[in-house]
Amino acid sequence: MKVAISISDELFRSADSVAKKLGMSRSGLYAVAVAEYVAKYRARSLTERLNAVYSDEESLLDPSTRALQARSLEQEEW
C-alpha cells in the first residue's frame, strides 16, 4: 500500500543516508521503522495492562513457600 507522509528535510536526509548504508530502499526503511515502532507500542501496552492487573495483587511469597524455597537453596552445592 502506498502512503504519503510529511517529515522534516533533516529527517528525510538522515533516513536516506541510513537506507543507503543498509542497502535498502527508503520505503523499506520506513516499513521496518514503522513495524518496529508498532511492536514496541504493543509490548509497552501489554506491559502496562499487566502492571495494572498485578498492581492490586500481593507479590510476596506466602511464608510456607518462602521457607521451602530457603531450605532448597541450603541443599544446593555452589
Protein Blocks (a to p, Z undefined) as FASTA:
>chain_A
ZZdddddfklmmmmmmmmmmnopafklmmmmmmmmmmmmmmmmmmmmmmmmmmmmpcfbd
cfklmmmmmmmmmmpcZZ
